[in-house]
Amino acid sequence: MTKNFFAALAFCLTLAPAAAADPFNVKVDQTVTLKLSQPANSVVVGNATVADVAVHDPRTLLVTGKAFGSTNLTVLDRAGNTIYSSTLNVGGEEDNGLTIVRSGATYSYSCMDKCRATPMVGDAPNHFQDVMGTVTAKAQTAKGGN
């Protein structure tokens, strides 16, 4: 009877999908490497506005946080079996970041040597547009444009 039990258990485990991994956390505008135990054939992100995944090689994924939120990541092998499945949480600023909430509006700053405004999804629209205007103008100037 014990032999039959273990045979049945082994059979069930081969049919069961891969166990869900612990939630995977990444910060907005940051990329984190995810190593897989088996080669991937298909990679699916539930909400591509929250995160993006690039395939570096069959066992290495590069996960980039795009906007605050939560979604899921599913990776399938060539046979269509789930080899990785996890919740993907995107949030948090860098350790050197500062967020000011004033009258319900959010203003983000990067504070390396001193604090400077930085564009962050969810900031007050005028603040975001002003900062992006500065970033765009700087990039244009670097290209030699006016």
N, C-alpha and C positions, 0 to 999 in steps of 0.2 A: 504494500500500500504506500509506503514512504517513497518508493521508486516512482510510482505513478504520480504522486503528489508533486514531486520535484520536476518531473517531465512536464506536467501540466503548467506548473508555475513558470518554467523556462519558456514554454510556448507562448504563454500570455505576455511575458515580458518582451518577447520579440515583436509582438503585434502592437504593443502599447506605444503611443507617441513618446518622444523624448520628454523627459521631465522639464518643467518650466524652470529656467534658471532664475537666480536672484535678480531683482530689478537692476538694470544697467543704467548708470547715471553719467551724464555728460553735461558740460556747461555750454551755454549759448556761445556760438562762434569759436568753439574748441573742437578738436578732433581727437578721438581716443581709439587705440588699436584694440580689436577684438580677435583673439586667436580661437580657432575652431578645432575640435578634436578629430573631425573628419572633413574631407573636401566638400565644399558647397557647390550646388548646381543652380539653385534659385535663392534669391534674397528678396524679401518683401518687407517694406516698412508700412505700417498701417496708415500713418498720416505724414506725407512727405513735406508738409509745411512745418512740422515740428523737428524732424531729423532727416538726415540724408546718409546713405551708406554707399561707399565705393568699395569694390572688390579689388584688393591689391593682388592677391593670388588665391587659389582655391581654399586655403586655410586661414587667410588673413583678411579681415574686414576693417575699414576705416569709417567710424561712426562720427558724424558731425552734427552738433546741436545747432538748429536754425532758429527756433523760437521757443519760448517758455511753453511747457505743456508735457503731456504724457501720451505715448502711443505704444505700439508693440513692434517687435522685430521677430520675424520667422525665417529660418533658413532650412532649405530642403536639400537632400542629396539627390543623386542622379535617378534613384528609384522613386523619388517623391516622398520619402520618409522625412519627418521632422527631425533634424539633428540639433537644432537650437531654437528656443523660443523664450522670449523674455519681454517684460515691460521695459520700455525705454523712457526714462525721465530726463527732461531737459530743463535746466534752470540754473539759478545761482550765478552770480557774477564772480569774477576772479577775487582772490583774497585782497588785492589792492584796489578793489572797486568801492565806490560810494554811491548810494542811492538816497536821494532826498525826495520826500513826499511832502508837497506843499499844496494845501487846498485840494487834496485828492488827485493831483497831477504828479507824475513821477519824472525825475530828472536824474540821469545817470552820468557818473564821472569815473575816469580812470585816474588813479593816484599813484603813479610810479615815483617821481621825484616831487611833483606837486599835482594837485587835482586839475584835470582838464575834462571838459565835456566830451562824452563819447556817445554815439548813437546806439540805442538799445531798443529792441522791440518792446512796446508797451509804454514808452516815454510819452510825455505830453506832445501832441502833434507839432506845435510851433517849435518846441525845443528840438525835437527830432529833425524837423526840416531845416532849422538853422544850422545844426551841427552837420547834417549831411551836405548842406550847401558849402560849408567850409571844407569838408573832406573832398567833395567833388572839385571845388576850385583848386585845391592843392594838387590833386591828381592831374588836373588839366594843365596847371602851371608846370608840373614836372615833365609833361609831354612836350612842353614848348608852346602850348596854346595860350590864348588870352582869356 
